[in-house]
Amino acid sequence: MRKFFLTILTFITLYEAAFAQSVLITGANRGIGLGFVRYYLGKQFTVYATYQSEVKSAELLEIKDKNLILIQADYEQPNTALGTIKCIIKQELLTFSF
């Protein structure tokens, strides 16, 4: 199992280096999600971070970084995922450079 996770982490690292400049992290308000937010901000990625409740997201909401885009999203509601995707596409198109 450990070898599997190391393989996945290696793949993610190679993908990051080759392609990614932006990431979407759902459940970014705590635990692993919050850790990923900090990790990718440290690598100068644009981070789209979703959270459900402001009350439970104080630590995430305190992060001040120009590359952090917060999206409040309740995925139990219909069309929330589609709305999140539209928000990200719109933002990416606004910042896309040739």
N, C-alpha and C positions, 0 to 999 in steps of 0.2 A: 504494500500500500504506500509506503514511504517513497519508493521509487516512482510510483505513479504520480504523486504530488510533485516530486522534483521535476519530472518530465513536463508536467503542466506548467509549473513556474518557469522553467526554461523556455517553453514555447511562448508564454506571455511576455517574458523579457525580450525575446527575439522579435515578437510582433510589435512591442512598444517601440523598439529601436528602429524598425523598418517602416512602420506605417502610422501608428496612432499619434494623434496630437490632442485628441479629445476622448474623454471617457464618460460613460453614464454609470452612476452608482445608485442603485435603489436601496432603500433602507440605510441611508447614509448617516442617520442621526446617532448611531451607537455601535459599539462592538467592532466587528470586522469592517462594516461599511464605513464607519468613521475613520478607522485605520487606513482604509484604501483612499479616502478623501485626502488625508494628510500625506500619504505616500505619493500620490499622483500630483498634488500641488507642489510638493518638493521637487518633482521632476519637470516642473513648468508646463504641465498639461492643462488644458481647459477641462474643468471638472463640472459636470452636470450632476448635482446631488439631489435626490428626492427624499422627502421626509413627509410624514403624515401629520404629526401634531406639533405645533410650536411649543406646547408645554413640555413635551418629552424631548425636545431638540435644542435645548439651550446651548449645549456645548458646540454643536454644529453651527448654530446661528451666530455664535461669538467669533467664528473664524472670519477674518477680514482678508480677502485676497482677490485681486482683480480677475484671476482665472477661475474663481468659484462662482457658479451660477446655481442658485437654489431654486428648487421647484417643489412647491407643496402639492402633494398628490395622494389621493385616497384611492387605491387600486381596487377597493371593494365597490366603487361607483362605476357605472357603465361609462365608457368612452374616456376614462382617465388616461389609460395607456396611450390612446391615439392623441389626446391633447398634449401629453408629455412629448411624444415624438414630433408633433407639429411645432411645439415650442423650440425644441432642439434644432430642427431643420431650419426654422426661421432665423435663429441666432447664428447658426453656422453659415448660412447664406449671407448674413450681414457682415460677417467677419472673414469670409473667404477671400483669399488673395491669389492672384495668378502669378 
